């Protein structure tokens, strides 16, 4: 029985060197291979022309390069592009590209579903299915970069204009509850023989998993965003259940420790604006006192996020004048504060909307079961685009 093929997207630079050593190859071969995969988007070993033919032949029988398959691909009126990708067994996650004038940001998922179950997040309401592998995480970046290039007619490779300049780990899931695959994917994003992104241009968002924040600081300290969303423990306990385990004092202390290793000199606090829940002047003043506390205060900026309503939440978006008044209190206290523009609402790609209705909207489980039935009946290539050579 043939051994399963190894997915080379699962390896960080050091792991790929070790894999090549197992094949009797020198470390420079791993760097060549990595450039072909992550800079040229190659998945066919025969196209990797500067690799020895003997190595290509070995790889063809032992390895493959497999990103999650695209189920659907939608572009919003504002240019936001969202892919629904298949991660097996009826699970699907969403990846969102947000174009701006001087950068392109990709929002990546790290879990199928989410176990944190924040009250204002529709993703958490569908429950947790499983952690994604390294290949499924970095595969979203690999897929998106080269899909965007194909769409625009831009050549692969380092000479072609990079489409994704920034990555945010803010899609489905809590990245720090899937630590090892997430950290490995981050190392690939930063490696010069892969995507070569600056640590300042890669942001991980967490709801506050304190021990893993400390571990991230030691292993791969990228920019950090913390989902705060409340100004006191009682309120945060109701919005983010994880706060009962790691209350605000512990969270703020962890943020302060992280800053010693971070590529930026501030932590970004994300704050979802919920009408009548966390948006009063008193809440704003409590936030000021929290982040400027003499013992555990931390240098920070606030990103206020207009809530994207969904029926199960029972919550409403704060009115624009209320958001502006709230922001002004923070600004007057000397805290850099931004109000996030809502992007991709028309394709359910806005913050907090990812895959909250995937099962109803795409019927992915039913469609995949039906496809498996047809493939069993008509052959493995049923429903696939295949090249017919003359």
Secondary structure, DSSP 8 states (H G I E B T S, - for coil): -----EEGGG--HHHHHHHHHHTT--HHHHHHHHHHHHTT----GGG-TTS-HHHHHHHHHHEE----EEEEEEE-TTS-EEEEEE-STT-EEEEEEEEETTEEEEE---EEE-SS--TT-HHHHT-EEEE--HHHHHHHHHHHHHHHHHHHT--SSTTS--S--EEEE-SSS-GGGSHHHHHHHHHHHH-TTTT---GGGEEEEES--HHHHHHHHHH---EEEEE---SSHHHHHHH-GGGGTS-HHHHHHHHHHHTTT-SSSSEEEEEEEBTTTT-SHHHHHHHHHHHT-TTT---EEEEEEE----GGG---B--HHHHHHHHHHHHHTT-EEEEE----GGGT-STT-TTTTHHHHH-HHHHHHHHHHHHHHH-TTTTS------
